[in-house]
Amino acid sequence: MFTQTDKEQLSAHGISLEKAQMQMQQFRTGFPELDIVAACTPQKGILTLNEEEQQQYLAAWDNYLNADHDILKFVPASGAASRMFKNLFEYLETGEETEFIKIFLAHKDCFAFGNHLKNKDGQEAVRYLLEDMHYGTLPKGLLLFHNYADGPRTPALEHLVEGALYAKNKKGEVNIHFTVSHEHRELFAKHIEEHKQEYEKRYNCHINVSFSEQKPSTDTIAADADCQPFHDKKGNLVLRPGGHGALIENLGEQNADVVFIKNIDNVVPDRLKADTVHYKKLIAGVLVSLQAQAFAYLRELEAVVNIDKMLEIKQFIENQLCYKIDGNKTLTPDLLRHILNRPIRVCGMVRNEGEPGGGPFLVRRDDNDIQCQILESSQIADKSLMQTATHFNPVDLVCGLKDYRGNRFDLSLGVDPKTGFISQKSKDGRELQALELPGLWNGAMAKWNTVFVEVPVSTFNPVKTVNDLLRDQHR
């Protein structure tokens, strides 16, 4: 199947022949359907917290911050913004002033980058933005999103502010990690360095920023219609980035007790940050509270425990961690330890009001246990299940990456390789099949303990098109 040249190319990427052969097998067999039990709802799998409970969890997070813990904000930021400007690219090509273009041109001065477009109209303004300012090729994190009296701010800088507001540790440090593409790493580093001291002074903190890139070894093979390796016009294997699921390796390398994960474009101006900060602290408080109890039980399980204690732990697993143990299993300390000693994540879930995004579902595992999972529509064969979902995933996670002894979990063990999917793409005018790795917050975390908490839609403000920046949430 693979020529000697292919094998040399794979080796140069750090991809083993065994992994490549396994990927080709996945093209031939496809991925199995998940055993979806039901959509999660506030009555089944999604916590809705009253005012008293919220205050308890907020206090739990404040107490955690005041102890000696390492906190990190992890921001996937490598995606290019080209899709954000799809309509503008089409306008340059066709000259057609669609309703989208009319709105953009009529309000161009309202954008944070509007000052750069003064005295420019129509295609001239759009060409200047996309080509001269390089907005057509820059990542979202480096675009001007929000206007302030002291100057416009990019999403990267908004994340510095967020970190200072809810993730500052006892030492006054704010740790933020951006995953970036290789060609933009230097631009990110320069941009952050130019502004870091300003925000450190404003928020009385020390900001530590680190970067990583998606590893070439996580690229995946492309296949032709006959499920054979796809080669380009020069005869080279076509290797493609495996999607954001590849970032599980980057996440696993972070030495932090608690990690917040949030997309680069889901940011708001300071005047609207109160809800974001409140609910980030809230889900973090839920995490550290659940984690503290799980750790306590794991320490107890190191000694001999009676059946009453095992039933108590089982109740915690099922009621608090939303993990249903198969009734045919014999309850043993080893079983309980196996379930408890995993990475844990608490995920904010927003009521479904028509915004795109994956959703929370209860899924039966291979061992017949049932647990919460975040699923994308591509993972759901029975689309009628989507109609029963009351909430969607805004990518609002806080994760515990260390075990009760303080050791980092091996996150590769939490990946379910059966949850990847195949998409249809093209290259050189030919159709190809692309293999997407299990998504970062989908199959890459499938074997984690997962808890869902309802958060308001005000915490979800993504920018999918440039005109989204005209919404009140970004003005």
Number of C-alpha atoms within 10 A of each C-alpha: 8 14 9 9 12 18 16 14 16 23 13 12 15 14 19 14 15 8 14 19 14 12 20 20 13 18 23 12 10 15 15 12 12 16 15 20 14 18 24 24 20 14 8 13 25 23 19 14 14 8 7 9 13 19 14 14 21 21 15 20 24 18 13 19 19 14 12 10 14 20 25 27 24 25 23 24 25 23 17 18 22 18 15 19 20 14 19 26 18 14 19 16 10 9 13 12 18 13 9 14 20 13 13 22 19 11 13 22 14 16 22 22 19 15 11 15 17 11 8 14 14 16 19 12 18 25 20 16 19 18 11 11 15 13 22 22 16 19 22 24 26 22 20 20 27 24 18 11 5 6 9 15 19 20 23 24 21 22 24 24 21 20 24 25 18 23 29 23 23 17 14 17 20 26 23 23 21 24 22 23 19 13 11 17 17 13 15 20 14 11 15 17 12 10 13 18 15 11 16 18 10 11 17 14 18 19 22 13 17 12 18 18 18 23 17 17 18 20 23 24 28 26 25 17 13 11 16 17 24 22 18 11 8 6 10 13 21 19 22 15 19 23 18 19 23 23 23 20 17 20 21 15 14 15 15 20 18 23 26 24 20 19 18 25 24 19 27 26 18 13 9 16 18 14 14 22 17 16 21 25 23 27 29 29 25 24 25 24 16 20 23 12 15 24 16 12 21 21 13 14 19 11 9 8 12 11 11 9 15 18 14 11 21 21 16 18 20 14 12 15 25 22 23 18 21 14 9 8 11 9 15 15 20 11 14 19 18 11 18 25 19 22 22 26 29 25 30 27 28 26 19 15 10 8 16 12 16 21 24 28 26 23 23 19 15 9 9 15 15 20 25 28 27 27 26 19 14 13 20 15 14 10 11 9 15 20 8 12 18 18 27 26 24 25 19 23 24 27 25 24 23 20 19 17 9 10 11 18 17 14 20 14 13 18 21 17 15 15 21 23 19 17 10 13 12 11 12 8 7 11 14 22 21 24 26 22 28 24 25 19 24 23 24 26 25 25 22 24 24 23 27 29 19 20 26 13 15 14 25 22 18 18 20 16 17 18 18 14 22 20 10 10 19 21 17
